[in-house]
Amino acid sequence: MKIYADNAATTRMSRAAINAMLPYMEEIYGNPSSVHSYGQKAKEALEDARVRAAKLLGCSPREITFTSGGSEADNQAIRSAAAIGARKGKKHIISTAFEHHAVLHTLDALKTEGFTVTLLDIREDGIITPEQVQAAIRPDTCLVSVMYANNEIGTIQPIPEIGKLCSESGVLLHTDAVQAFGSLPVNVETLRADLLSLSAHKFHGPKGVGLLYCRKGIPLTPVITGGAQERGKRAGTENIPGIMGMAAAMEEAAVAMEKNRAYVTKLRDRLIEGLSAIPHSILNGDAEKRLPGNVNFCFEGIEGESLLLMLDAKGIAASSGSACTAGSLDPSHVLLALGRPYELANSGLRLTINELNTAEEIDTIIAAVSESVETLRRLSPAWKDLTEGKREFLLK
Ligand SMILES: *Cc1c(COP(=O)(O)O)cnc(C)c1O
């Protein structure tokens, strides 16, 4: 049996999303910038997708820019806010230590351009408080960027409260809502976000397409320069099939959200309960304020990468953290930010499930993880030291 439990990395495309794309590859393949009928039909579809996406996010269609995905949307949001800040002599940005690398590496680049960045520490529950943000705001702060839900540990951040205090302080708020869409309500007014990023492939849409919401009146700086597409905010021929697939996936995800959330939360809690029975293990991130499909554990005395390989051999697809850090043996920056010591941060296992998973699969995963952890511990010199009392256990 094959079990896919890596939905935070990417999801299977839905039939509706695939079907929504096909006509725009086979028949309506014009370039939306062309004046002939082929182009105009594509242009109509593009604007229709924008209207549908805007309706779901509670904004106006003009506030949506289609991008190549979440990374590009994050880059553009941050660079645009930074450019606005720089014009006013405000070059301080607040973010968190557990953002996606699309945010963190963009901030690193801005540091070389004279910006100062404050990365907020993460408490052990994996949640940033509005008080932390408030305390970090300075007269020269131009932007706060805090993700809505974390991609590794699934914790949900109090974005509406952070948004309120940002608007009171005259600071822009960007939120990376890539992991949230389809699992949590994403309405830009409720969230009080000025900028918000989404990526289609995280909610059963195609890869290589996403969007950036930008509140009216806030000028976006193009990251990709060239033609005048997307009202001059993003050059390049629009990815019409991708955009149509994303619009369909968004609608489907919004309709099914409540039902899926209830079902997936039950599976998640069953999985958490099962894995908690493994001795010397710990759940990373708050048990309740987390995405319905996210489970993330550390198991003392083992290496996450070995556990992954063993699970893969049993047909189970999981992750040791974000896909970007997988492949390198650096421990997850998120688990380190959470305060896990290096050797524990190296033992992380992320299982991200959704409505396509079943209770039987959950039980299979629990059995496979328990068995694999036991096997790895038998082979582990670190575990030997722990059991022989040469080193203290970090986890009960
Ligand atoms: C996947 C992900 C991204 C990147 O999106 P892409 O479309 O793959 O570029 C950004 N932020 C978060 C939180 C993600 O999970």
The ligand as a MOL file (V3000), in Angstrom:
LIG
                    3D

  0  0  0     0  0            999 V3000
M  V30 BEGIN CTAB
M  V30 COUNTS 15 15 0 0 0
M  V30 BEGIN ATOM
M  V30 1 C 5.0930 25.9490 -0.4300 0
M  V30 2 C 5.2080 27.2070 0.3080 0
M  V30 3 C 5.7060 28.3620 -0.3120 0
M  V30 4 C 6.2450 28.3600 -1.7120 0
M  V30 5 O 5.2410 28.2270 -2.6810 0
M  V30 6 P 5.6710 27.7860 -4.1590 0
M  V30 7 O 4.4170 27.9560 -4.9540 0
M  V30 8 O 6.1030 26.3730 -4.0740 0
M  V30 9 O 6.7360 28.7110 -4.5940 0
M  V30 10 C 5.7500 29.5230 0.4190 0
M  V30 11 N 5.3260 29.5620 1.6910 0
M  V30 12 C 4.8340 28.4870 2.3050 0
M  V30 13 C 4.3500 28.6040 3.7120 0
M  V30 14 C 4.7650 27.2660 1.6400 0
M  V30 15 O 4.2990 26.2000 2.2850 0
M  V30 END ATOM
M  V30 BEGIN BOND
M  V30 1 1 1 2
M  V30 2 1 2 3
M  V30 3 2 2 14
M  V30 4 1 3 4
M  V30 5 2 3 10
M  V30 6 1 4 5
M  V30 7 1 5 6
M  V30 8 2 6 7
M  V30 9 1 6 8
M  V30 10 1 6 9
M  V30 11 1 10 11
M  V30 12 2 11 12
M  V30 13 1 12 13
M  V30 14 1 12 14
M  V30 15 1 14 15
M  V30 END BOND
M  V30 END CTAB
M  END
